[in-house]
Amino acid sequence: MDLSYLQIPPKKQKEFEQLLERAEKRLAQAKAENDRDGMEFLNAGIRSVRAVLNLAERYRLEAERLG
């Protein structure tokens, strides 16, 4: 996913993707441990990162549509 439309450099894009991957792995651990606070915290973080990535994708698609 290209975040340049949000003026997010590629290095930061990679960091967002890595953060999401780590959070999803940690969420699985929190679920296995029935850590409700951890699950709530991680779910909020995952939603936030996904929101940024989804926004970037919508910007990209609209930019392509507009040419």
C-alpha positions as CSV (number, residue, x, y, z in Angstrom):
1,M,0.0,0.0,0.0
2,D,1.4,3.4,-1.0
3,L,1.1,6.1,1.7
4,S,2.7,8.8,-0.4
5,Y,-0.7,10.5,-1.0
6,L,-0.8,11.2,2.7
7,Q,2.8,12.5,2.6
8,I,3.9,9.5,4.6
9,P,7.4,8.4,3.5
10,P,8.0,4.7,2.5
11,K,10.0,4.1,5.7
12,K,7.1,5.2,7.9
13,Q,4.7,3.1,5.7
14,K,6.9,0.0,6.5
15,E,6.8,0.9,10.2
16,F,3.0,1.1,10.1
17,E,2.8,-2.3,8.5
18,Q,5.3,-3.8,10.9
19,L,3.5,-2.3,13.9
20,L,0.2,-3.8,12.7
21,E,1.8,-7.2,12.3
22,R,3.3,-7.1,15.8
23,A,0.1,-5.9,17.4
24,E,-1.9,-8.7,15.7
25,K,0.5,-11.3,17.0
26,R,0.4,-9.8,20.5
27,L,-3.4,-9.7,20.3
28,A,-3.4,-13.4,19.7
29,Q,-1.3,-13.9,22.8
30,A,-3.5,-11.6,24.8
31,K,-6.6,-13.7,23.7
32,A,-4.8,-16.9,24.7
33,E,-4.0,-15.5,28.1
34,N,-7.6,-14.0,28.5
35,D,-5.9,-10.6,29.0
36,R,-8.9,-8.3,28.6
37,D,-7.0,-5.1,29.1
38,G,-4.4,-6.1,26.6
39,M,-7.0,-7.1,24.1
40,E,-8.8,-3.8,24.4
41,F,-5.6,-1.8,24.1
42,L,-4.3,-3.8,21.1
43,N,-7.7,-3.8,19.4
44,A,-7.7,0.0,19.6
45,G,-4.2,0.3,18.3
46,I,-4.9,-2.1,15.4
47,R,-8.1,-0.2,14.5
48,S,-6.1,3.1,14.5
49,V,-3.3,1.7,12.2
50,R,-5.8,0.1,9.9
51,A,-7.7,3.4,9.7
52,V,-4.5,5.2,8.5
53,L,-3.7,2.5,6.0
54,N,-7.3,2.4,4.7
55,L,-7.4,6.2,4.4
56,A,-4.2,6.0,2.4
57,E,-5.7,3.4,0.1
58,R,-8.8,5.6,-0.5
59,Y,-6.6,8.6,-1.3
60,R,-4.6,6.4,-3.8
61,L,-7.7,5.1,-5.5
62,E,-9.2,8.6,-5.8
63,A,-5.9,10.0,-7.2
64,E,-5.8,7.3,-9.8
65,R,-9.4,7.9,-10.7
66,L,-8.8,11.6,-11.1
67,G,-5.6,11.0,-13.1
